[in-house]
Amino acid sequence: MPELSRFFGVIIRMYARDHLPPHFHAIYGTEDVSICVSDFRVLAGWLR
């Protein structure tokens, strides 16, 4: 899975052929959040 960025322990990834709308995942430890690319709304998950 492609890693776009890593900073302060947060990993930003985008998965090929993932469901719509286009989004990226931010992972911090065991926490994961999906964020919509167009308007940055949270689709699922939570980060502290």
C-alpha positions as CSV (number, residue, x, y, z in Angstrom):
1,M,0.0,0.0,0.0
2,P,1.5,3.4,-1.1
3,E,2.6,5.6,1.7
4,L,2.3,9.3,0.7
5,S,3.8,10.9,3.8
6,R,5.0,10.2,7.3
7,F,5.3,12.8,10.0
8,F,5.2,12.8,13.8
9,G,4.2,9.2,13.8
10,V,1.2,9.7,11.5
11,I,1.2,7.8,8.2
12,I,-0.8,9.0,5.2
13,R,-1.9,6.3,2.7
14,M,-4.1,6.0,-0.3
15,Y,-5.3,2.6,-1.5
16,A,-5.7,1.8,-5.2
17,R,-9.2,0.9,-6.3
18,D,-10.7,1.7,-2.9
19,H,-14.4,2.7,-2.6
20,L,-15.7,6.1,-3.5
21,P,-15.5,9.0,-2.7
22,P,-11.8,9.5,-3.2
23,H,-10.1,9.6,0.2
24,F,-6.9,9.0,2.2
25,H,-6.2,7.2,5.4
26,A,-4.3,8.7,8.3
27,I,-2.9,6.0,10.6
28,Y,-1.4,6.7,14.0
29,G,-0.5,3.6,16.0
30,T,-3.7,1.5,16.1
31,E,-6.0,4.4,15.1
32,D,-7.2,5.0,11.5
33,V,-9.3,7.7,10.0
34,S,-10.6,8.0,6.4
35,I,-10.7,11.6,5.1
36,C,-12.5,12.8,1.9
37,V,-10.1,14.4,-0.5
38,S,-12.5,17.0,-1.9
39,D,-13.8,18.6,1.4
40,F,-11.7,16.9,4.1
41,R,-14.7,15.5,6.0
42,V,-14.1,12.4,8.1
43,L,-15.7,9.4,6.5
44,A,-14.9,6.9,9.2
45,G,-12.6,6.5,12.2
46,W,-11.0,8.8,14.6
47,L,-7.6,10.1,15.6
48,R,-6.7,11.8,18.9
